[in-house]
Amino acid sequence: MKPLSDYIGEKLLFVQPSIFKGLHELRSNDELIATIQTRGFFGVRWEASIQNKNWEIYKPSIWKSVFEIREAGYGLPTASFIRERFKSKGAVSLPKGEILKVESHLFKEFTEIKNVQEECLVRIKSKTSWKERAEVTIEKKPELIDKYPWAILLAYIITLEQRHRAAHSAT
């Protein structure tokens, strides 16, 4: 499977094949790149598959805005996302002290993954439809995204969570 940096300049789409299932797919034309499946009653755990590896992205507590990431079958998380207090952005703490920033712009309907120099590596733009859809643009050669490809899936989950929270608070 090729690294995500090979998709620079290509149109990648997150699609939800059925509104009745918690399955989301990341596709490039007809090629399936990754999948995310919601698990659990409160939607606090997702099973993700990308580049022939399976990951679990989960919230250790429904009361906190923390996500943890671990390889499927392992007990300890390899990374965690912590949202800044009362803000729509946060940081992903990666192994070896590396950091990625995730910043959502709810009203502009896009989320960005940035490096510590604030350069946009990946942009996920939500599309309005009955099913969840989002267009993914890889902006520049993202070494950390190639190393941790699940980061795009995490950013998409954060986007979904914010859209659902905004929809529920509007009603």
Secondary structure, DSSP 4 states (H G I P E B T S, - for coil): ---GGGGTTS-EEEE-S-TTS-EEEEEETTEEEEEEEEESTTS-EEEEEETTEEEEEE-S-TTS-EEEEEETT-SS-SEEEEEPTTSSEEEEE-GGG-EEEEEEETTTTEEEEE-TT--EEEEEEEE-SSS-EEEEEE-S--HHHHH-THHHHHHHHHHHHHHHHHHHHH-
